[in-house]
Amino acid sequence: MSTYLPTIKQLQYLVSLHEHGHFGRAAEASFVSQSTLSAGIRELESLLGVTLVERSRRVVRFTPLGETVVAKAHRLLREAEELSDLVQASGKPLSGELRMSVIPTIAPFLLPKMLPRLRRERPQLQLFLREETSDAAVESLNHGRVDCVLLALPFPTGDVDYEHISDDRLFVAFPKNDPRDPPAIVPPEMIDEGRLLLLEDGHCLKAHALAACNRPELRSSAAMIATSLHTLVQMVDNGLGLTMLPQMALDAGILDNTDVVARPLSTKNASREIALIWRKNSPRAEEFKLLAEELRAG
């Protein structure tokens, strides 16, 4: 056996560079400086006696051997995660470190209510949170950067286990003085495709809103694309259109101090399912089920 073996950190740096294709973005995702990440990869190459990455000013290109090493590194990191999870699961439930991604259309509305109680009732739990779009959160889960993800279904998550948290109804939000004066329950045909404001791609709420409307032409006709629900509300408040909002955002007061009103959509599928997901067959599954109970308790 070789006396000198690659470290977990070196393999993580290599995998991050492969995922992001850029030293700066890879370093940011790894929460280290670019020089630290670059040095770690050079140390790995020196240790192995090979070149894994061809560097130039504009492009990062992995050598054929580098691609093979990255694939192996993925497997080793997954096994290291499983080892850590196994040890973690053998201790007291919901104690120690737990990393969770939460999507932006849930985080600001659910976490402020849940976190104080969780910290009070589970003082030994070290909860590290990442706010990410649904696409990025599922990728983080698949690559072992987080242990579980709080998101909204339906969404392509791959082979995961999950716990249902709640159903979250969708509402149409429009200016209080809207000339069309929508009824108490809004039929989707009343949504003007030229006035609809949506979140950008990567947010599952965009897909849920479009599916609830059941009007395919809306997919390419949004009047504006935004990065947050708060931005959408401000646009509606200034008379620039209408949007779709989830019940939890309304309950959290997102429309406070605005002249925006919200009414439910009439379609049967006008809701999303809030769920906690984790990797299939994780040894910490029972912990995640306990966490789901805490989330359901609000």
Buried (B, 14 or more C-beta within 10 A) or exposed (E): EEEEEBEBBBBBBBBBBBBBEBBEBBBBBBEBEBEBBBBBBBBBBEBBEEEBBEEEEEEBEBBEEBEEBBEEBBEEBBEBBBEBBEEBBEEEBBBBEBBBBBBBBBBBBBBEBBEEEBEEEBEEBEBEBBBBBBBBBBBBBBBBBBBBBBBBBEBEBEEBBBBEBBEBBBBBBBBEEBEEEBEEEBEBEBBBBEBBBBBEEBBBBBBBBBBBBBBEEBEEBBBBBBEBBEBBBBBBBEEBBBBBBBBBBBEBEBBEEBEBBBBBBBBEEBBBBBBBBBBEEBBBBEBBBBBBEBBBEE
